[in-house]
Amino acid sequence: MLNKKIVYIVVIIASTLLITYLHLWLFRGPAPYIVFEELYYIPLLLAAFMFGLKGALLTYFFVSILYLPFLFGQWTVTALSLIDRILHLFFTGIFVLLAGLLIDRERRREHQLEKDRYLTGLGQVAATIVHDLKNPLISILMVS
């Protein structure tokens, strides 16, 4: 069986390439549908959930490289459309940064809770052992 992370990497790359293919070649008109721009959030969010901030940023850079033809291609005919494309990349980057940071923070919090539960259990075991050892010691001290 393939490693789960490798499967996620393949799914992220394949979905990004499919979205780019649909975006570039399916609609060759003057302006591609904005829906395909928004579909890039799917692999970005999947990368953030699976790999945290690092994976989300790597996927963002991959998506940004694939998005470059839309900055300089036939769809960017005015300065306003160029600004629109750049702002799209900028806000996508903000989304990736926030999603990655929030997911990493949640993972750290869960790890800390797990550690706290372990230490709580260890403290309870230590208290039980001390209590069980204290009773015979008190009996021995009373006899002497």
ABEGO torsion letter per residue (X at the ends): XBBAAAAAAAAAAAAAAAAAAAAAAABABABBBAAAAAAAAAAAAAAAAAAEAAAAAAAAAAAAAAAAAAAABAABABAAAAAAAAAAAAAAAAAAAAAAAAAAAAAAAAAAAAAAAAAAAAAAAAAAAAAAAAAAAAAAAAAX
